[in-house]
Each structure stands twice: as structure tokens, then as C-alpha cells.
Amino acid sequence: MQWTFENFKPKLENLTPEVREKALQIAHQLMEKGGISEEKAISEAIVKAEEWFYDLEG
């Protein structure tokens, strides 16, 4: 199933395109594993995507 996370658009709009895309990828992975709400998945995904981006930047 492909989640769109439309309800969380305001949280995602503040991210750079790279971080937004990575956050959506992570959120989809979390949702596929199950046992997590969309809200929790997107919140965790944003944090992980930001960490990923900062690691890239060095």
C-alpha cells in the first residue's frame, strides 16, 4: 500500500526537497512494518531524515 500522508503536509512543507523525500521513504517503511500510526511514522521519519541529511553534510 502506498501512503500519501496528506494530513501531514504542513509538517513536510517545511523540509527541503531531499529531506522530505527521504522522510516519506522512511515513513513508508515504518508503515509497512506495521504497529505504528501514520502520525508516529511521519514524526519519526522526519527526525531520521533530518539526521540522514546532517550526516551527509558532515
ABEGO torsion letter per residue (X at the ends): XBBAGAAAAAAAAABBAAAAAAAAAAAAAAAAAEGBBAAAAAAAAAAAAAAAAAAAAX
